[in-house]
Amino acid sequence: MRVETTWSPPRSDGTSGADAVGTPERLPARSRLARWFAGARSLRSRLITSYVVLLSTSAVVTSLVLSEVLIIRLDQRIQRAELQEVLELERMMNDGRDPTTGEPFTSLSALFDVYFARNVPSSGEGMVAFVGGRVHQTAVGRLPSGDVPRHVIDQWRSLASQDDHTIGRIDTERGEMRYRVEPIEFGGESGAFVVAHLPRRDLEDIADVREYSLYIALGMLLLAGLVMWPLAGRVLAPLRALTRTAHTISESDLTGRIRTRGSGEAVEMAHAFNAMLDRLESAFRSQRIFVQDASHELRDPLTICRGHLELLTDDPADQRATVALVLDELNRIGRIVDDLQVLADADQPDFVRPAPVDLGDLTVELLAKAGALGSRTWLLDGVGEGTVLVDRHRLTEAVLNLAHNAVNHTRSDQVVAVGSSRTDHEWRLWVRDTGTGIAEADRERVFERFARGADSRRAYQGAGLGLAIVALIAQAHGGRVDLVSAPGRGSTFTIVVPLPGDLP
């Protein structure tokens, strides 16, 4: 059992707030009532309430169905008993003789007299014989009244003239009576034989069964509620832990996690929540790093522009040089902003819009565009044949970024090559150079945002977003970027994309 304690700050005399009054602090009655209503709205209370309501409904329905089944069986038993009396009378009538004396029956009245003398009604049963529309004989087996009510006799008399038997019920002061009226023709006389039952005691027993079953169900409900309350608390414990963890999470602290033990759906939910927190923490961390790096990259050109503008003199030559420098830095800022926009758009579902493109024509076109980036020895390594499904604009952007990166890391007398290939399963598009290459320690991070190589002696230092954009474009096409490099021998960046399987 979990016990919560409340700490009271010490008073000036060294005692706690609770000790000062001698009893634990109590919540006001209104607060306790509010907490009770809040608990009544809790998930555990709703689960228990739903469970109890479901069981109560099931118990009531079961009790009603059980009593109805018992009543149906009672009616079937009564109808069998009534039919048995009628069949016995018909056997005696078909035989035509008194079973005791062997004398033939001279009239319908004589038949009824012998039958009534030989058959005594059971408890709750009654028999009435009609001859010529009049009551000839009545036999009542311990009915509560000792006789059959007059309005019942009148109704049976009206049914005695029917061509077929009648089975029905009629209300009396002593309860509902079941009956069977069987028309009789014998010796030229017409009459009727009525067998009736007043199953009041049987119906009372059925009502008792229904009442007792409800009492038993009520006891089971109370027991189930007492058992389900702690069980529901244990089942919902991970959910409460999840709620507490969620309340402690903020943008500045995403380290909270739910402790899990065992297995089951609740533990799986806790694992999924912890995994979501891991992703959120990683995303927030990446976002902070991205914002910090972006701020740093934009701060440098802005600082350069401000410094030169503050030192600007009236000398025309100095003004022209300052304007040229400021424009160059503003262009640099523009390129950084454009790259950041591309990185932001990469999360959109329409970042790439693939369409069928001839790989060979695209390769030749990309080499021609890349040649304008700098005076290098530009080569065509190879041309893949066939159609590929790509976003022509985004792929051109990626290859030109690779070519721009190659130009920045090669001399004018070194080689930069563009090539492509296509197999049955994938297509490749690469940019190869014979420049400075990339150190092994830097190969794992060159595709990160704002990442730069260790060679800081070069005159060019970009923002470090180009290769990150290339990786995102490749991933958006369902592919990847492979890197093969050696310091002093150059690098080869290859975009590898699997074929969807429906291109020629």
C-alpha positions in Angstrom: 0.0 0.0 0.0 1.3 3.4 -0.9 1.4 6.1 1.8 1.7 9.7 1.0 3.1 12.1 3.7 3.0 15.9 3.8 6.0 17.8 5.1 5.3 20.9 7.2 8.0 23.6 7.5 9.5 24.0 10.9 8.3 26.8 13.1 10.5 29.3 15.0 10.3 27.1 18.0 11.8 24.1 16.1 8.5 22.1 15.8 6.8 21.3 12.6 3.5 22.6 11.6 1.9 19.3 12.4 3.6 18.9 15.8 2.5 22.4 16.8 -1.1 21.4 16.9 -0.6 17.9 17.9 -2.5 16.3 15.0 -1.8 15.9 11.3 -3.0 18.6 9.1 -6.4 17.9 7.5 -7.8 19.2 4.2 -10.9 21.3 4.4 -14.2 19.4 3.9 -14.8 21.1 0.6 -11.3 20.1 -0.6 -11.9 16.5 0.4 -15.2 16.5 -1.4 -13.6 18.0 -4.5 -10.9 15.3 -4.4 -13.6 12.6 -4.0 -15.5 13.8 -7.1 -12.2 14.0 -9.0 -11.5 10.4 -8.0 -15.0 9.4 -9.1 -14.1 10.8 -12.6 -10.8 8.8 -12.7 -10.2 6.2 -15.3 -10.1 3.5 -12.6 -13.6 4.5 -11.3 -15.0 4.6 -14.8 -13.6 1.2 -15.6 -15.0 -0.3 -12.4 -18.4 1.5 -13.0 -18.6 0.2 -16.5 -17.7 -3.3 -15.3 -20.3 -3.2 -12.6 -23.0 -1.9 -14.9 -22.1 -4.5 -17.5 -22.3 -7.3 -14.9 -25.5 -5.8 -13.4 -27.2 -5.7 -16.8 -26.0 -9.3 -17.5 -27.3 -10.5 -14.2 -30.7 -8.9 -14.7 -31.0 -10.2 -18.2 -29.9 -13.7 -17.1 -32.5 -13.6 -14.3 -35.3 -12.6 -16.6 -34.3 -15.1 -19.2 -34.1 -17.9 -16.6 -37.5 -17.1 -15.2 -39.0 -17.0 -18.7 -37.4 -20.4 -19.5 -38.9 -21.8 -16.3 -42.3 -20.4 -17.1 -42.1 -21.9 -20.6 -41.2 -25.3 -19.2 -44.0 -25.0 -16.7 -46.5 -24.3 -19.5 -45.1 -27.3 -21.5 -45.5 -29.6 -18.4 -49.1 -28.3 -17.8 -50.0 -28.8 -21.5 -48.6 -32.4 -21.4 -50.6 -33.1 -18.3 -53.8 -31.7 -19.8 -53.3 -33.6 -23.0 -52.7 -36.8 -21.0 -56.1 -36.4 -19.3 -57.8 -35.8 -22.7 -56.1 -38.9 -24.2 -57.2 -41.1 -21.3 -60.8 -39.8 -21.7 -60.7 -40.5 -25.5 -59.4 -44.1 -24.9 -62.3 -44.8 -22.5 -64.7 -43.2 -25.1 -63.3 -45.3 -28.0 -63.6 -48.5 -25.9 -67.2 -47.6 -25.1 -67.4 -49.7 -21.9 -67.0 -49.2 -18.2 -63.5 -50.6 -17.4 -64.8 -51.9 -14.0 -68.2 -53.5 -15.0 -67.7 -54.0 -18.7 -71.1 -52.4 -19.3 -71.4 -50.1 -22.4 -71.8 -46.4 -21.8 -75.4 -45.4 -22.5 -74.8 -41.6 -22.6 -72.1 -38.9 -22.5 -73.1 -38.3 -18.9 -72.4 -41.9 -17.9 -69.0 -41.6 -19.6 -68.1 -38.5 -17.6 -69.4 -40.1 -14.4 -67.1 -43.1 -14.7 -64.1 -41.0 -15.8 -64.4 -38.6 -12.9 -64.8 -41.5 -10.5 -61.6 -43.1 -11.7 -59.5 -39.9 -12.0 -58.8 -37.6 -9.0 -57.3 -34.2 -10.0 -53.9 -33.5 -8.6 -53.0 -30.4 -6.5 -53.8 -27.2 -8.4 -55.7 -29.1 -11.1 -59.4 -29.0 -11.9 -61.7 -30.8 -14.4 -65.1 -29.8 -15.6 -67.6 -31.7 -17.8 -70.2 -30.0 -20.0 -73.2 -31.9 -21.4 -75.6 -30.1 -23.6 -74.2 -26.7 -22.6 -74.6 -27.4 -18.9 -72.1 -28.2 -16.3 -72.4 -31.9 -15.6 -69.6 -32.5 -13.1 -66.8 -30.6 -11.5 -63.7 -32.0 -9.8 -61.2 -29.7 -8.1 -57.9 -31.0 -6.7 -57.2 -28.8 -3.7 -57.5 -25.5 -5.5 -57.3 -22.6 -3.0 -60.9 -21.6 -3.5 -62.3 -25.0 -3.6 -64.4 -24.2 -6.6 -64.1 -22.7 -10.1 -65.2 -19.1 -10.5 -68.5 -18.4 -12.4 -67.0 -16.2 -15.1 -64.5 -18.9 -15.9 -67.3 -21.5 -16.3 -69.1 -19.1 -18.6 -66.1 -18.7 -20.8 -65.5 -22.4 -21.0 -69.2 -23.0 -21.9 -68.8 -20.6 -24.8 -65.7 -22.5 -26.0 -67.4 -25.9 -25.7 -69.2 -25.5 -29.0 -66.0 -25.0 -31.0 -65.0 -27.6 -33.6 -61.4 -27.9 -32.2 -59.8 -27.8 -28.8 -58.8 -24.5 -27.2 -55.7 -23.8 -25.1 -55.7 -20.5 -23.1 -55.2 -18.6 -19.9 -57.6 -16.6 -17.8 -57.1 -14.3 -14.8 -58.8 -15.1 -11.6 -58.7 -13.8 -8.1 -56.2 -16.5 -7.2 -53.9 -16.0 -10.1 -53.6 -16.9 -13.8 -55.3 -20.2 -14.7 -54.2 -22.4 -17.7 -56.8 -24.5 -19.3 -57.7 -26.8 -22.2 -61.2 -27.1 -23.6 -61.8 -30.3 -25.6 -65.1 -30.7 -27.5 -66.7 -34.2 -27.1 -69.3 -36.0 -29.3 -70.6 -39.3 -27.9 -73.8 -41.2 -28.4 -75.4 -38.4 -30.3 -74.7 -35.9 -27.4 -72.4 -32.9 -27.5 -70.3 -31.8 -24.6 -66.9 -30.6 -23.6 -64.1 -31.7 -21.3 -62.1 -29.0 -19.6 -58.8 -29.6 -17.8 -57.5 -26.5 -15.9 -54.4 -25.7 -13.8 -53.7 -22.9 -11.3 -49.9 -23.1 -10.9 -49.7 -20.3 -8.3 -47.2 -22.2 -6.1 -45.0 -23.0 -9.1 -45.1 -19.4 -10.2 -44.2 -18.3 -6.7 -41.2 -20.7 -6.8 -40.1 -19.2 -10.1 -40.4 -15.7 -8.7 -38.3 -16.8 -5.7 -35.6 -18.2 -8.0 -35.5 -14.9 -9.9 -35.3 -12.9 -6.7 -32.6 -15.2 -5.2 -30.6 -15.1 -8.4 -30.6 -11.3 -8.2 -29.4 -11.3 -4.6 -26.6 -13.7 -5.5 -25.7 -11.5 -8.5 -25.7 -8.4 -6.2 -23.3 -10.1 -3.8 -21.1 -11.2 -6.7 -21.1 -7.6 -8.0 -20.0 -6.3 -4.6 -17.2 -8.9 -4.4 -16.2 -8.2 -8.0 -16.0 -4.5 -7.3 -13.8 -5.0 -4.2 -11.5 -7.3 -6.1 -11.4 -5.2 -9.3 -10.5 -1.9 -7.5 -6.9 -2.9 -6.6 -6.5 -5.0 -9.8 -7.5 -2.0 -11.9 -5.1 0.1 -9.9 -2.2 -2.3 -10.7 -3.2 -2.4 -14.4 -3.4 1.4 -14.6 -0.2 2.0 -12.6 2.0 2.4 -15.8 -0.6 4.9 -17.1 -0.3 7.0 -13.9 3.5 6.8 -14.2 3.2 8.0 -17.8 1.0 10.9 -16.7 3.4 11.9 -14.0 6.3 11.7 -16.4 4.4 13.7 -19.0 3.8 16.5 -16.4 7.5 16.7 -15.6 8.5 17.1 -19.3 9.3 20.5 -20.6 11.3 21.9 -23.6 14.3 22.4 -21.3 14.1 18.9 -19.7 13.2 15.8 -21.7 15.2 13.4 -19.6 12.3 11.9 -17.7 11.5 8.2 -18.5 9.0 5.6 -17.2 10.5 2.6 -15.4 9.2 -0.6 -16.8 9.2 -4.2 -15.5 7.7 -7.4 -16.8 5.7 -7.6 -20.0 2.2 -6.8 -21.3 0.3 -4.1 -23.1 0.9 -1.5 -20.4 4.7 -2.2 -20.5 4.6 -2.0 -24.3 2.8 1.4 -24.0 5.5 2.6 -21.6 8.3 1.4 -23.9 6.6 3.3 -26.8 6.3 6.4 -24.7 9.9 6.2 -23.7 10.9 5.8 -27.4 8.8 8.8 -28.3 10.6 10.8 -25.6 14.0 9.6 -27.0 13.0 10.9 -30.4 11.7 14.2 -29.0 14.8 14.7 -27.0 17.0 14.0 -30.1 14.8 16.3 -32.2 15.0 19.1 -29.7 18.8 18.6 -29.3 19.2 18.7 -33.1 17.0 21.8 -33.3 19.1 23.6 -30.7 22.3 22.7 -32.4 20.9 23.7 -35.7 19.7 27.1 -34.4 23.0 27.7 -32.7 25.0 26.8 -35.8 22.7 28.8 -38.1 23.1 31.8 -35.8 26.9 31.4 -35.8 27.0 31.1 -39.6 24.8 34.2 -40.1 26.6 36.2 -37.4 30.0 36.1 -39.2 28.9 37.8 -42.4 26.7 40.3 -40.5 29.6 41.2 -38.3 31.9 41.7 -41.3 29.3 43.9 -43.0 28.7 46.0 -39.9 32.5 46.4 -39.2 33.3 47.6 -42.7 30.2 49.9 -42.9 31.2 51.5 -39.5 34.7 52.1 -40.8 33.5 53.4 -44.2 35.3 56.7 -45.2 34.7 59.3 -48.0 37.4 57.7 -50.2 35.6 56.5 -53.4 38.0 53.6 -53.7 37.3 52.5 -50.1 33.6 52.8 -50.7 33.7 50.7 -53.8 35.7 48.0 -52.0 33.3 48.1 -49.0 30.3 47.8 -51.3 31.8 44.9 -53.1 32.6 43.1 -49.8 29.2 43.8 -48.4 27.4 42.5 -51.5 29.6 39.4 -51.4 28.7 38.8 -47.7 25.0 39.4 -48.5 25.2 36.8 -51.3 26.7 34.5 -48.8 23.9 35.1 -46.4 21.4 34.5 -49.2 23.0 31.2 -50.0 22.8 30.1 -46.3 19.2 31.2 -46.1 18.4 29.3 -49.3 20.1 26.2 -48.0 18.2 26.5 -44.7 14.9 26.7 -46.6 15.8 23.5 -48.5 16.5 21.7 -45.2 13.2 22.9 -43.8 11.3 21.8 -46.9 12.8 18.3 -46.6 10.2 17.4 -44.0 7.3 18.2 -46.3 5.6 15.3 -48.2 6.0 17.1 -51.5 9.7 17.8 -51.1 10.4 15.6 -54.2 8.0 15.1 -57.1 9.4 12.2 -59.1 8.8 11.8 -62.8 10.4 9.5 -65.5 13.7 10.9 -66.7 16.3 9.5 -69.1 19.4 8.9 -67.0 21.9 9.3 -69.8 20.5 12.7 -71.0 20.4 13.9 -67.3 24.1 12.9 -66.8 25.3 14.8 -69.8 23.2 17.8 -68.8 24.6 17.8 -65.2 28.1 17.7 -66.5 27.5 20.7 -68.7 26.0 22.7 -65.8 28.8 21.7 -63.4 31.4 22.9 -65.8 30.4 26.4 -65.2 31.3 26.2 -61.5 35.1 26.5 -62.0 38.0 25.9 -64.3 38.8 22.2 -63.8 39.4 19.2 -66.0 35.9 18.0 -66.3 35.3 14.4 -67.4 32.4 12.2 -68.1 33.0 8.9 -66.3 30.2 6.9 -67.8 26.5 7.2 -68.8 23.8 4.9 -67.6 21.1 3.9 -70.0 17.4 3.8 -69.3 14.7 5.6 -67.5 14.7 6.5 -63.8 12.0 8.0 -61.6 13.4 11.2 -60.0 12.7 14.8 -59.2 14.9 16.4 -61.9 15.2 19.8 -60.1 16.1 18.3 -56.7 18.6 15.8 -58.2 20.2 18.6 -60.2 20.6 20.6 -57.0 22.2 17.6 -55.2 24.7 16.9 -58.0 25.7 20.6 -58.4 26.2 20.7 -54.6 28.6 17.8 -55.0 30.3 19.4 -57.9 30.6 22.7 -56.1 32.2 20.8 -53.1 34.6 19.1 -55.5 35.6 22.5 -57.1 36.3 23.9 -53.6 38.6 21.1 -52.8 40.6 20.8 -56.1 43.1 22.9 -58.0 42.6 24.1 -61.5 44.7 21.3 -63.0 42.9 18.5 -61.2 40.0 16.3 -62.4 36.3 16.6 -61.5 34.2 13.9 -63.2 30.5 13.2 -63.4 29.1 9.7 -64.2 26.1 7.4 -63.9 25.1 3.7 -64.2 22.0 1.6 -64.1 21.4 -2.0 -63.2 18.3 -4.1 -62.8 17.9 -3.1 -59.2 19.4 0.4 -58.8 20.8 3.4 -60.5 23.9 5.4 -59.5 25.0 9.0 -60.1 28.4 10.2 -58.8 30.8 13.1 -58.7 34.5 12.2 -58.5 37.5 14.4 -57.9 41.2 14.1 -57.4 41.5 16.8 -54.8 42.5 16.9 -51.2 40.2 14.0 -50.0 38.6 13.7 -46.7 40.2 12.5 -43.5 38.8 9.2 -42.1 37.8 11.0 -38.9 35.6 13.4 -40.8 33.9 10.9 -43.1 31.2 10.1 -40.5 30.1 13.7 -40.0 30.5 15.3 -43.4 26.8 14.9 -44.1 25.8 16.6 -40.8 24.5 20.1 -41.0 27.2 22.8 -40.6 29.9 20.2 -40.7 33.3 21.1 -42.2 36.4 19.2 -42.9 39.5 19.6 -40.8 41.4 21.5 -43.6 40.9 25.1 -42.4 43.8 26.4 -44.5 41.7 26.7 -47.6 40.5 30.1 -48.7 36.9 28.8 -49.1 34.9 27.9 -46.1 31.2 27.2 -46.9 28.4 27.0 -44.4 28.5 23.2 -44.3 25.0 22.6 -45.5 25.6 21.3 -49.1 26.3 17.7 -48.3 23.5 17.6 -45.7 21.1 18.7 -48.5 22.5 16.0 -50.8 21.9 13.4 -48.2 18.3 14.6 -47.7 17.5 14.6 -51.4 18.9 11.1 -51.7 16.8 9.9 -48.8 13.7 11.6 -50.2 14.2 9.4 -53.3 14.5 6.3 -51.1 18.2 6.1 -51.5 21.5 7.0 -49.9 24.9 8.7 -50.5 28.1 6.6 -50.5 31.5 8.1 -49.9 34.9 6.8 -50.9 37.8 9.1 -50.1 41.5 9.1 -49.3 43.5 12.1 -48.2 45.6 13.5 -51.0 43.9 11.3 -53.6 40.4 12.7 -53.9 36.8 11.7 -53.1 33.8 10.1 -54.8 30.3 10.8 -53.7 27.7 8.4 -55.2 23.9 8.8 -55.0 22.5 5.3 -54.9 18.7 4.8 -55.5 16.9 1.4 -55.9 14.6 1.0 -58.8 10.8 0.7 -58.1 10.6 -2.3 -60.4 8.2 -0.9 -63.0 10.6 1.1 -65.2 11.9 -0.1 -68.6 
